[in-house]
Amino acid sequence: MLLLPLGLYLPLLFERLRNLKLTIFIAFFTSASIESIQLIKGLTIGSIRTFNVDDIILNTSGAILGYFIFKIIITLLKKFNNKSILNKFDL
């Protein structure tokens, strides 16, 4: 759930990233990078944090959930015709 805000803010801030597949890819890459850094740190200097595949799955799932929250919010704003917020973010 660490990357839930990433799934929410990426499509909000960047128009190119309003695609679910691209958001999933970026979230997966970000989570895998964090886990890889933990693995390298654990192998070199020793650390209590270890590489965990479950974290990658859960963080990517959190970003997907954040993306769907973004879609729900946009749908509600369009339904209630809130043009001021929609125009602010080019939605």
Secondary structure by P-SEA (a helix, b strand, c coil): ccaaaaaaaaaacccccccaaaaaaaaaaaaaaaaaaaaaaaacccccccccaaaaaaaaaaaaaaaaaaaaaaaaaaaacaaaaaaaacc
